[in-house]
Amino acid sequence: MKVALASDHGGMQIREEIKKLLEELKIEYEDFGCECADSVDYPDYAVPVAEKVAKGEFDRGILICGTGIGMSISANKVKGIRCALAHDVFSARMTRLHNDSNILAMGERVIGAGLAREIAQTWLQTEFEGGRHQTRIGKIAKYEGK
């Protein structure tokens, strides 16, 4: 698995924790920033990651901002992306099982680093269930024109 990772200024601390987790799990990743404490615009980080995942350059992506909302909205504008905002382990697991989400968004101002690691690990290690859920994902793809 290869993961694209990014945050805006509001998600830098959790991004560092997720990098440690990816290294521990021996998952290849690329960090797309940001590298500053100054305010930046989340679409400038979410959209490039989403485009890389949509093109198949990365299997999945993880995006972090203050709430995770801006990142998830931005990523979901890219055709082929199913970005899920998750702040609990159950939702992270279900979004992989039932929705085959390919990007996870989290909010640093909403959850702490320990929970973020647990959410990300669950999301990374959960496979898509397929079956009736594949039909639903297919309907989304058809709507997108894929």
C-alpha positions as CSV (number, residue, x, y, z in Angstrom):
1,M,0.0,0.0,0.0
2,K,1.1,3.5,-0.8
3,V,-0.4,6.5,1.1
4,A,-0.5,10.2,0.2
5,L,-0.5,12.3,3.4
6,A,-1.1,16.1,3.9
7,S,-2.4,18.6,6.3
8,D,-2.9,22.3,6.5
9,H,-1.5,24.4,9.4
10,G,-4.3,23.1,11.7
11,G,-3.3,19.4,11.3
12,M,0.4,19.4,11.5
13,Q,0.8,17.7,14.9
14,I,-1.5,14.8,14.0
15,R,0.2,14.5,10.6
16,E,3.5,13.8,12.4
17,E,1.8,11.1,14.5
18,I,0.4,9.5,11.4
19,K,3.8,9.5,9.8
20,K,5.2,7.6,12.7
21,L,2.3,5.1,12.5
22,L,2.8,4.5,8.8
23,E,6.5,3.9,9.5
24,E,5.7,1.4,12.3
25,L,3.2,-0.4,9.9
26,K,5.9,-0.3,7.2
27,I,3.5,1.4,4.8
28,E,5.1,3.5,2.1
29,Y,3.9,7.2,2.1
30,E,4.7,10.6,0.8
31,D,4.1,13.7,2.8
32,F,2.7,16.6,0.7
33,G,2.9,19.2,3.5
34,C,2.2,21.8,4.8
35,E,5.4,22.8,6.5
36,C,4.4,26.1,8.1
37,A,2.6,27.3,11.2
38,D,1.1,30.2,9.2
39,S,-2.5,29.9,7.9
40,V,-2.7,28.2,4.6
41,D,-5.7,27.1,2.4
42,Y,-6.7,23.5,2.9
43,P,-7.8,23.0,-0.8
44,D,-4.1,23.6,-1.8
45,Y,-3.2,20.4,0.0
46,A,-6.4,18.3,-0.3
47,V,-6.9,18.5,-4.0
48,P,-3.4,17.4,-5.1
49,V,-3.6,14.4,-2.7
50,A,-7.0,13.5,-4.1
51,E,-5.9,13.8,-7.7
52,K,-2.9,11.5,-7.0
53,V,-5.2,8.9,-5.4
54,A,-7.8,9.2,-8.2
55,K,-5.1,8.7,-10.8
56,G,-3.9,5.6,-9.0
57,E,-0.5,7.0,-8.1
58,F,-1.4,6.3,-4.4
59,D,-3.7,3.6,-3.0
60,R,-5.1,5.8,-0.3
61,G,-4.8,9.3,1.2
62,I,-5.0,10.8,4.7
63,L,-5.8,14.5,5.2
64,I,-5.8,16.5,8.4
65,C,-7.0,20.0,9.1
66,G,-8.5,21.7,12.1
67,T,-11.9,19.9,11.8
68,G,-11.3,17.6,8.8
69,I,-14.4,19.2,7.2
70,G,-12.6,21.5,4.7
71,M,-10.2,18.7,3.6
72,S,-13.0,16.2,3.1
73,I,-15.2,18.7,1.1
74,S,-12.2,19.6,-1.1
75,A,-11.1,16.0,-1.7
76,N,-14.6,14.9,-2.6
77,K,-14.7,17.4,-5.5
78,V,-12.2,15.1,-7.3
79,K,-13.9,12.5,-9.5
80,G,-13.3,9.0,-8.1
81,I,-12.6,10.1,-4.5
82,R,-14.6,8.8,-1.6
83,C,-13.2,10.8,1.3
84,A,-14.6,10.0,4.7
85,L,-14.4,12.2,7.7
86,A,-14.0,10.0,10.8
87,H,-13.5,10.9,14.4
88,D,-14.2,7.5,15.9
89,V,-12.9,4.0,15.2
90,F,-16.3,2.5,14.3
91,S,-16.9,5.1,11.6
92,A,-13.3,4.5,10.2
93,R,-13.9,0.8,10.0
94,M,-17.4,1.1,8.5
95,T,-16.3,3.6,5.8
96,R,-13.8,1.1,4.6
97,L,-16.1,-2.0,4.9
98,H,-19.1,-0.4,3.3
99,N,-18.0,2.7,1.4
100,D,-14.5,1.6,0.2
101,S,-13.3,5.1,1.1
102,N,-10.0,5.9,-0.4
103,I,-9.2,9.0,1.6
104,L,-9.5,9.5,5.4
105,A,-10.0,13.0,6.8
106,M,-9.6,13.9,10.5
107,G,-9.6,17.1,12.5
108,E,-6.8,17.9,14.9
109,R,-9.0,20.3,16.9
110,V,-11.6,17.5,17.4
111,I,-9.5,14.5,18.4
112,G,-6.2,13.9,20.0
113,A,-3.1,12.2,18.5
114,G,-3.7,8.8,20.2
115,L,-7.3,8.5,18.9
116,A,-6.1,9.7,15.4
117,R,-3.5,6.9,15.3
118,E,-6.2,4.3,16.3
119,I,-8.6,5.6,13.7
120,A,-6.0,5.7,11.0
121,Q,-4.7,2.2,11.8
122,T,-8.2,0.8,11.7
123,W,-8.9,2.5,8.4
124,L,-5.7,1.3,6.9
125,Q,-6.1,-2.3,8.0
126,T,-9.8,-2.7,7.0
127,E,-10.6,-4.1,3.6
128,F,-13.7,-3.3,1.5
129,E,-16.5,-5.9,2.0
130,G,-17.8,-5.7,-1.5
131,G,-21.1,-7.5,-2.3
132,R,-24.1,-5.3,-2.0
133,H,-21.8,-2.4,-1.2
134,Q,-20.0,-2.7,-4.5
135,T,-23.4,-2.0,-6.3
136,R,-23.7,1.2,-4.3
137,I,-20.2,2.3,-5.1
138,G,-20.9,1.5,-8.7
139,K,-23.9,3.8,-8.7
140,I,-21.6,6.6,-7.4
141,A,-19.1,5.9,-10.1
142,K,-21.8,5.9,-12.8
143,Y,-23.0,9.3,-11.6
144,E,-19.5,10.6,-11.8
145,G,-19.2,9.3,-15.4
146,K,-16.5,6.7,-14.6
